[in-house]
């Protein structure tokens, strides 16, 4: 079962058509990923102290249904690790009844802050910092 956080749509997040502004989906996804890292016991401060920081390389949003002011949505985080310098996170936006509202798929990595290059095996870096690496599928 992937990590999930519940959010309620606020009125100022609505666009002129009356549904959630597209940029807000990215903000919701960012918030859910931050909460997932916190649940895994990862401190961003501790990560930065090792000389690396998280970077987003690509995000794709696929919309299925509208969200409107006052709606409740659960945003999941499911990390997918490979052998390279990047990882993926698949995030599903679900109504409490399970209806799929949107999906955000992102590709990211860890940037060496001195070299300005992606580090190899980012999963190992996250695993070393996480008190609960299983939350991150590690």
C-alpha positions in Angstrom: 0.0 0.0 0.0 1.7 3.3 -1.1 2.0 6.2 1.3 -1.0 8.6 1.1 -1.9 12.1 2.4 -5.4 13.6 2.4 -5.9 17.2 1.2 -8.9 19.5 1.0 -9.1 21.8 -2.0 -9.1 25.5 -1.0 -11.1 28.1 -2.8 -8.0 30.1 -3.9 -6.7 27.1 -5.7 -9.5 27.2 -8.3 -9.2 28.5 -11.8 -11.7 30.5 -13.9 -13.5 27.2 -15.0 -14.2 26.4 -11.3 -11.8 23.5 -10.9 -8.3 23.1 -9.4 -5.6 25.1 -11.3 -3.2 22.8 -13.1 -0.2 24.2 -11.2 -1.8 23.2 -8.0 -1.6 19.5 -8.9 2.2 19.9 -8.9 2.0 21.6 -5.5 -0.1 18.8 -4.1 2.3 16.2 -5.5 5.3 18.1 -4.0 3.6 18.3 -0.6 2.7 14.6 -0.7 6.3 13.7 -1.5 7.6 15.9 1.3 5.2 14.2 3.7 6.3 10.8 2.5 9.9 11.6 3.1 9.0 12.8 6.6 7.1 9.6 7.3 10.2 7.7 6.2 12.2 9.6 8.7 14.2 11.6 6.2 15.3 15.1 7.2 15.9 17.4 4.2 18.4 19.3 6.4 20.3 16.1 7.0 20.2 15.2 3.3 21.6 18.7 2.4 24.3 18.3 5.0 25.6 15.3 3.0 26.2 17.6 0.0 23.3 16.5 -2.1 19.8 17.8 -2.8 16.7 16.4 -4.6 15.9 17.6 -8.1 12.9 17.1 -10.3 13.8 16.4 -13.9 10.3 15.8 -15.3 6.7 15.8 -14.2 3.7 14.6 -16.2 0.1 15.2 -15.1 -2.8 13.1 -16.6 -6.2 14.4 -15.6 -9.2 12.1 -15.3 -11.9 14.0 -13.3 -12.3 17.6 -11.9 -11.5 18.7 -8.4 -13.5 21.7 -7.1 -13.3 23.8 -3.9 -14.1 21.8 -0.8 -13.4 18.4 -2.5 -11.2 16.0 -0.6 -8.4 14.1 -2.3 -5.9 11.5 -1.3 -2.5 11.8 -2.9 -0.3 8.7 -3.0 3.5 8.3 -3.4 4.9 5.2 -4.9 8.7 5.4 -5.5 10.2 3.2 -8.3 13.9 2.6 -8.2 16.2 1.4 -11.0 19.9 1.0 -11.5 20.6 4.5 -12.8 21.0 8.0 -11.5 17.3 8.7 -11.5 14.1 7.3 -9.9 10.4 7.7 -10.6 7.5 8.5 -8.4 4.0 7.6 -9.4 1.3 9.6 -7.6 -2.4 8.9 -7.8 -5.0 11.5 -6.8 -8.0 9.6 -5.5 -11.4 10.7 -4.1 -12.3 9.0 -0.8 -14.5 6.6 -2.8 -11.5 5.5 -4.8 -12.3 7.4 -8.0 -9.1 8.3 -9.8 -8.9 12.1 -10.3 -5.4 12.5 -11.7 -1.9 10.9 -11.9 1.4 12.6 -11.6 4.5 10.7 -12.8 7.8 12.3 -12.0 11.4 11.6 -12.6 14.0 12.9 -10.3 17.5 12.4 -8.8 19.9 13.7 -6.2 22.2 16.5 -7.3 25.7 16.7 -5.9 25.7 20.3 -4.8 29.4 20.9 -5.4 29.8 19.0 -8.7 26.3 20.0 -10.0 25.9 16.4 -11.4 23.5 13.7 -10.5 24.8 11.1 -8.0 24.8 7.4 -8.9 22.5 5.1 -6.9 20.3 7.8 -5.3 18.3 5.0 -3.6 21.3 4.1 -1.5 21.6 7.8 -0.3 17.9 7.9 0.7 18.2 4.4 2.4 21.1 5.6 4.5 19.1 8.6 5.8 15.7 6.9 6.2 14.6 5.5 9.5 11.8 3.7 7.6 13.1 3.1 4.1 10.2 0.8 3.3 8.0 3.9 3.0 10.2 4.8 0.0 10.1 1.2 -1.4 13.7 0.7 -0.4 
